[in-house]
């Protein structure tokens, strides 16, 4: 038991060094790129670094990982999708909706917990989304990031952190419901306009 606790202490100590923080950032970036769930890392960041520093580290890491996924998607997969769109014109509706919605839809989707963060990065890369809008839209992850890191900062040990459930906050629930509704509303609106004009 003492050896186990000592290993946990050493691990926590390592991640609080310069190289440890850099390692954490790299791990987070890879998790985002490879479409793995990152919420547990956000909780861990809060546990290791506290609410504010932890949120900053997660936000920077998530932005780097998201940008890398966006450019990989745009350079590798976008051309194949264009070919698919040319064969099935109705699929292009999705692209037109995202293009017309622009920053508004991107930001609202980031606020909504219904849309997985990592998948959205690749999805936007497949569409005619400007990187500027993509990058600004990442500001929408700040509330959720801070909530996860704040919950993680309350844990007194890794064992306690392991038992932490996904945060369920009234404010975040309201934001999530409203943003999801608006994404659906604007998507339906832009889809209708597309069909009316085509």
C-alpha positions in Angstrom: 0.0 0.0 0.0 2.8 2.4 0.9 4.5 1.6 -2.5 1.3 2.3 -4.3 0.8 5.7 -2.5 4.4 6.5 -3.2 4.0 5.8 -6.9 0.9 8.1 -7.0 2.8 10.8 -5.3 5.7 10.5 -7.7 3.3 10.6 -10.7 1.6 13.8 -9.3 5.0 15.3 -8.6 6.2 14.6 -12.2 3.2 16.1 -13.8 3.7 19.3 -11.8 7.2 19.8 -13.4 7.8 21.6 -16.6 8.4 18.4 -18.6 5.4 16.8 -16.8 3.1 19.6 -18.0 4.5 19.3 -21.5 3.9 15.6 -21.4 0.3 16.1 -20.2 -0.3 18.6 -23.1 1.1 16.1 -25.6 -1.1 13.2 -24.2 -4.2 15.5 -24.4 -3.4 16.4 -28.0 -3.0 12.8 -29.0 -6.3 11.8 -27.3 -8.1 14.5 -29.2 -6.5 13.6 -32.6 -7.3 9.9 -32.1 -10.9 10.5 -31.2 -10.5 9.2 -27.6 -12.7 10.6 -24.7 -10.8 13.5 -23.1 -13.2 14.3 -20.3 -11.3 12.2 -17.8 -8.1 14.1 -18.7 -9.9 17.3 -18.0 -10.8 16.0 -14.5 -7.2 14.9 -14.0 -5.9 18.3 -15.1 -8.1 20.0 -12.4 -6.9 17.5 -9.8 -3.2 18.1 -10.8 -3.2 21.8 -11.5 -6.3 23.3 -10.0 -9.3 25.0 -11.6 -7.6 27.9 -13.4 -4.2 26.5 -14.4 -5.9 23.2 -15.2 -8.5 24.9 -17.4 -5.8 26.9 -19.2 -3.7 23.7 -19.9 -6.7 21.8 -21.2 -7.9 24.6 -23.4 -4.5 25.1 -25.0 -4.1 21.4 -25.5 -7.6 20.9 -26.9 -7.1 23.8 -29.3 -3.8 22.4 -30.6 -5.3 18.9 -31.0 -8.5 20.2 -32.6 -6.5 22.3 -35.1 -4.3 19.4 -36.0 -7.4 17.2 -36.6 -9.1 20.0 -38.6 -6.1 20.3 -41.0 -5.7 16.5 -41.3 -9.4 16.2 -42.2 -9.2 19.0 -44.7 -6.0 17.8 -46.4 -6.6 14.0 -46.3 -10.4 13.4 -46.3 -12.0 16.5 -47.8 -11.3 15.6 -51.4 -12.8 12.1 -51.0 -15.9 13.7 -49.5 -16.2 16.1 -52.4 -16.3 13.1 -54.8 -19.0 11.5 -52.7 -21.0 14.8 -52.7 -20.8 14.9 -56.5 -22.4 11.4 -56.7 -25.1 12.1 -54.1 -26.1 15.8 -54.4 -28.4 15.6 -51.4 -25.4 15.1 -49.2 -24.2 18.5 -50.1 -27.0 20.0 -48.1 -25.1 19.3 -44.9 -22.0 21.1 -46.3 -24.2 24.1 -47.4 -25.9 24.3 -44.0 -22.5 24.4 -42.1 -21.1 26.9 -44.6 -24.1 29.2 -44.3 -24.2 28.9 -40.5 -20.5 29.6 -40.2 -19.2 30.8 -36.8 -22.7 30.9 -35.3 -23.4 27.2 -35.8 -19.8 26.2 -34.9 -19.9 28.1 -31.6 -23.3 26.8 -30.6 -22.3 23.2 -31.4 -19.2 23.6 -29.2 -21.4 24.7 -26.3 -23.7 21.7 -26.7 -22.7 18.5 -25.0 -24.7 16.6 -27.6 -21.9 17.0 -30.2 -18.7 15.1 -29.4 -15.7 17.5 -29.4 -13.2 15.3 -31.3 -15.6 14.3 -34.0 -16.6 17.9 -34.7 -13.0 18.8 -35.4 -12.9 16.3 -38.3 -16.4 17.1 -39.4 -15.6 20.8 -39.8 -12.4 19.9 -41.7 -14.6 18.1 -44.3 -16.7 21.2 -44.9 -16.0 24.7 -46.3 -15.3 26.1 -42.8 -12.7 28.8 -42.5 -10.1 28.1 -39.9 -10.7 31.5 -38.4 -14.3 30.6 -37.6 -13.2 27.1 -36.5 -10.6 28.7 -34.1 -13.0 31.3 -32.7 -15.6 28.6 -32.2 -13.3 26.8 -29.9 -14.1 29.5 -27.3 -17.3 27.6 -26.8 -15.6 24.8 -24.9 -14.4 27.1 -22.1 -17.5 26.7 -19.8 -17.4 22.9 -20.0 -13.6 22.9 -19.6 -13.7 25.0 -16.5 -16.5 22.9 -15.0 -14.7 19.6 -15.5 -11.4 21.1 -14.1 -13.2 22.6 -11.1 -14.8 19.2 -10.3 -11.4 17.5 -10.7 -9.8 20.1 -8.3 -12.2 19.0 -5.6 -10.8 15.5 -5.4 -8.4 14.8 -2.6 -6.9 11.7 -4.2 -6.7 9.8 -7.5 -9.0 7.2 -6.1 -11.6 9.8 -5.2 -11.1 11.3 -8.7 -11.7 7.9 -10.2 -15.2 7.8 -8.6 -16.1 11.3 -9.8 -19.1 11.2 -12.2 -19.5 13.4 -15.2 -20.4 16.9 -13.9 -24.1 17.7 -13.8 -24.5 21.4 -13.4 -27.8 23.3 -13.8 -26.1 26.2 -15.6 -24.4 23.9 -18.0 -27.5 21.9 -18.5 -29.5 25.0 -19.5 -26.6 26.2 -21.8 -26.5 22.7 -23.4 -30.2 22.5 -24.0 -30.5 26.0 -25.4 -27.4 25.6 -27.7 -28.6 22.2 -28.9 -32.0 23.7 -29.7 -30.5 26.6 -31.6 -28.2 24.3 -33.6 -31.2 22.2 -34.7 -33.3 25.3 -35.4 -30.7 27.0 -37.6 -29.8 23.8 -39.4 -33.4 23.2 -40.3 -33.8 26.8 -41.4 -30.7 26.8 -43.6 -31.7 23.4 -45.0 -35.2 24.7 -45.9 -33.6 27.8 -47.6 -31.3 25.6 -49.6 -34.1 23.5 -51.0 -36.2 26.5 -51.7 -33.4 28.1 -53.7 -32.3 25.0 -55.5 
